[in-house]
Amino acid sequence: MLRNKEAFKEAFVTKLQSMFGKSISDASVTDKYVALARVMRDNISMDWVQSNDQYTEKEEKQMYYFSMEFLLGKFLDMYLINMGLKETCQEALSELGISLEELEKEEPDPGLGNGGLGRLAACFMESLAALQLPGHGCGIRYKYGLFEQRILDNNQAELPDNWLKDGYVWEFRKPDKAVEVHFGGNIRMEEQDGRLNCIHENYEAVAAVPYDVPIIGYRNNNVNTLRLWNAESINDTFDLASFNRGEYLQAMEYRASVGMISKILYPQDNFYEGRLLRLKQQYFFTSAGLQSIVRRFKKKYEDIRLLPDKVAIHINDTHPAVAVPELMRLLMDQEGLGWDAAWDITRRTISYTNHTIMPEALETWPIDMFKQLLPRIYMIVHEINEQFCKELWKQYPGNWDRIANMAIIADGLIHMARLSVVGSYSVNGVAAIHTDILKNHIMADYNQFYPGKFNNKTNGITHRRWLVKANPKLSALLNETIGETWVYNPMDLKELSKHADDKRVLEQLRRVKQNNKKALAKYIKDQNGVTVDPNSLFDVQIKRIHSYKRQILNLLHIMDLYNRLQENPDLDIVPRTFIFAGKAAPGYYIAKQTIKLACTMAAKINNDKRIKDKLKVLFLENYSVSLGEVVFPGADLSEQISTASKEASGTGNMKFMMNGAVTIGTMDGANVEIRQEVGDENIFIFGLTSDQVFDYYNRGGYNAWDVYNNDLRLKTVMEQLSSDYLGVDRGEFQPLYSYLLHNNDEFFVLKDFSAYAKAQSDVDLAYRDKDAWAKKSLQNIANSGIFSSDRTIMEYAEDIWKIWPVNVLGKRKK
Ligand SMILES: *Cc1c(COP(=O)(O)O)cnc(C)c1O
């Protein structure tokens, strides 16, 4: 249908006419964007139907990935690339006098996630389709995604992200596939045919309406489904006018409260949000998703006992952990199975990924809150816990401590991670070191009790978005140098290593990086009004602002460098441009002060003529997938400096590496594996190890004041922080100072400062040798293939889900 340029042009012009009654000359940019997207949508829907039909016909096992967040990014360009239509489209439009790039700007960037966890889910969707695997997503269609960040007077301001305001062309509303989700009420037991049945009464019913987004495979005919649920009142067309006043108000209140469920994404990353509405959101999409899966399953199969053979359900962290009791409820109360059969099926269907070991991020729900909102689900969790504790007692008779530490319900709280471990057949961590910590520290008891259940699946990123789409210049160079097979098989990037000493390739690589840095410099000039030199070293830390990620360590080091430059403006250092971006949760005071510190330092340093442009500091507003696509290709140095043991994996580290940035980082998360891949000479590792961190936590012996008193350079910057030195009111940054010193520096910022400064001076020296640096960059790219989410997804598919590729035959092709 869109095989060639002419067909593309015709389809586009026809669509513009039929949708808007306009010709190209009077159509707005928005009209043209919508028309183009609609042409593609028509094209996609044919493959989509084929995929679903063939998945069903062939009775293939399906996987459903439940995630409260999907940080999707824009789709237009990605879809064109995957459909193999990018060049055709570009040429067709350009002959009509239209720039594809301009149309792309019209697309909203759906920010239905906070950070790494949500972006991982999006990368997984892309890889599943590319690998022809029948794997789908299940989530929430938040009306407002993650807030839009603006910097006003050096402070973060949050604006609502009304991403749906002009409609979203890639979603398909499916009202006929809606289901009901029930909250509150009470449970009555009733005997029927000698069986005790649970009757749920007086509940509040909410309609869950799916909006499906197609996920298109790379140059195949597979189109999978991301199903996002919208909460609506049961009868939204009900004639409200016929109510008397009291009922009218009640009806309106009901409507408003229902609407709230899918209204907002909670803006916290790696932090537990304990509000009732959050639990409502969790049960809402989990129940809706499971109901629709069971319904679809029953259309095809008679025996519900076959569920684990035909369906895999994966929960991304504990946010959808109510899937365990909800599937039990469906199997028992709806399908009529007894407890043991239901439990057996549930535990062979659900698998779970743990994303964090930080206590402040682990989810627990107060029994009373949980019981009131989900009375039937509470009964089931209670019974799961009873039976589990009995098993524990058998294994560890008399060992009350151990049993209390493992019980799902303890201290008036329901522990969702424990529920997830007990109710699933596989628990995985997201990087080798993280899985190791799970198995040997945080969940050691469970690992002993369930030998073989714990496993590692190191995270990955889709190289099609983060390299092919984001960095076309590097992609072209790779194609020229090592051929094009790496797009299908990212491990083929290794071929690039053979050119590590080829001066010509190194020179071309440098030129690509230089061009990407120029593009980034232009973005910075447009957005921040600051001129930066593309010849300076672009040193980048972009990620959520969080104490454990230690943006402050980076900032303290910059202050120190600045001090040294002021003492000696001729100090021999490589000129650097420090680039920050990241959102702080609106209620996270320390994180917001960190942003303020970065922006305040930027204002002071960028305007200081004495230091001869050797230092620039930038804070880029509104980190999002789209901003990342501009920044990663232009980075020289990737800052991955979390306190060892705290960053489960990180995926930003992989995006940088794949785009040829060299990492400065701690032995944390996937940095450990990045080091293994590139070798010590192509990475800058520093700081405490996770074992040392655990030792300090367990045995004490760390005193932040000692470090402060013994390091004059550090002491100086700390005192500057608490004074009016930065041109702010004295006391403005006192909270940061106190946080570091008086709380004894729980993330070891002071402790790691000198090792970090040393590693940074090693970077400075290394960057001076242009060829040597280009070679490091090349080795990072060449060894990044293993961090493609294709590899990650292949491991999940084979080891956990047991799903296999389905070659969808496209009727229309040929
Ligand atoms: C990759 C990505 C992240 C995760 O970054 P980390 O450095 O791993 O924390 C967060 N936000 C966005 C928009 C991303 O693309």
The ligand as an ORCA input file, in Angstrom:
! r2SCAN-3c Opt
* xyz 0 1
  C      16.867      5.809     30.416
  C      16.031      6.816     31.075
  C      15.990      6.896     32.470
  C      16.832      6.003     33.365
  O      18.083      6.596     33.563
  P      19.093      6.088     34.718
  O      20.327      6.867     34.461
  O      19.286      4.626     34.481
  O      18.456      6.399     36.014
  C      15.199      7.853     33.056
  N      14.458      8.703     32.308
  C      14.476      8.665     30.967
  C      13.648      9.639     30.191
  C      15.244      7.718     30.302
  O      15.240      7.688     28.959
*
